[in-house]
Amino acid sequence: MPPSELVSTPEAAKALGVSARTLQRYVRNGQVTPEITLPSGQYRWNVAKLRRQIGMADEE
């Protein structure tokens, strides 16, 4: 997957209409899994996959 398809937590949260803290809480609770966790601990997301994880339809 090209890196351009991956977005930061704030960008992914904005795409879902939630706060970045909410998305981070979803990760802690095991509700979603990021595409990549960087060595710094930051997450990178594929928004389409994230939407599927939480049961939202893709907006394309």
C-alpha positions as CSV (number, residue, x, y, z in Angstrom):
1,M,0.0,0.0,0.0
2,P,1.5,3.4,-0.9
3,P,2.2,5.5,2.1
4,S,0.0,8.3,0.7
5,E,-3.0,6.1,1.6
6,L,-2.1,6.3,5.3
7,V,-3.1,9.3,7.5
8,S,-2.3,10.5,11.0
9,T,-4.7,10.0,13.9
10,P,-6.0,13.6,13.7
11,E,-6.7,13.2,10.0
12,A,-8.4,9.9,10.5
13,A,-10.5,11.2,13.3
14,K,-11.6,14.2,11.2
15,A,-12.6,11.8,8.4
16,L,-14.8,9.9,10.9
17,G,-16.2,13.0,12.6
18,V,-14.7,12.2,16.0
19,S,-11.9,13.7,18.1
20,A,-8.3,12.3,17.9
21,R,-8.7,11.4,21.6
22,T,-11.8,9.4,20.9
23,L,-10.0,7.5,18.2
24,Q,-7.0,6.8,20.6
25,R,-9.5,5.6,23.2
26,Y,-11.0,3.2,20.6
27,V,-7.5,1.7,20.1
28,R,-6.9,1.3,23.9
29,N,-10.3,-0.4,24.2
30,G,-9.5,-2.8,21.3
31,Q,-12.3,-1.4,19.2
32,V,-10.0,-0.5,16.2
33,T,-6.5,-1.4,15.1
34,P,-4.3,1.1,13.3
35,E,-2.6,0.1,10.0
36,I,0.8,0.9,11.4
37,T,2.2,1.9,14.8
38,L,5.4,4.0,14.3
39,P,8.4,3.5,16.6
40,S,7.4,6.9,18.2
41,G,4.0,5.3,19.2
42,Q,2.0,7.4,16.7
43,Y,-0.6,5.6,14.6
44,R,-1.2,5.6,10.8
45,W,-4.5,4.8,9.4
46,N,-6.1,3.6,6.2
47,V,-9.4,5.5,6.5
48,A,-11.4,3.0,4.4
49,K,-10.3,0.1,6.6
50,L,-10.9,2.1,9.7
51,R,-14.5,2.8,8.5
52,R,-15.1,-0.9,8.0
53,Q,-13.7,-1.7,11.5
54,I,-16.3,0.6,13.1
55,G,-19.1,-0.4,10.7
56,M,-19.3,2.9,8.8
57,A,-19.9,2.9,5.0
58,D,-17.1,4.2,2.8
59,E,-17.7,7.7,1.5
60,E,-16.3,7.6,-2.1
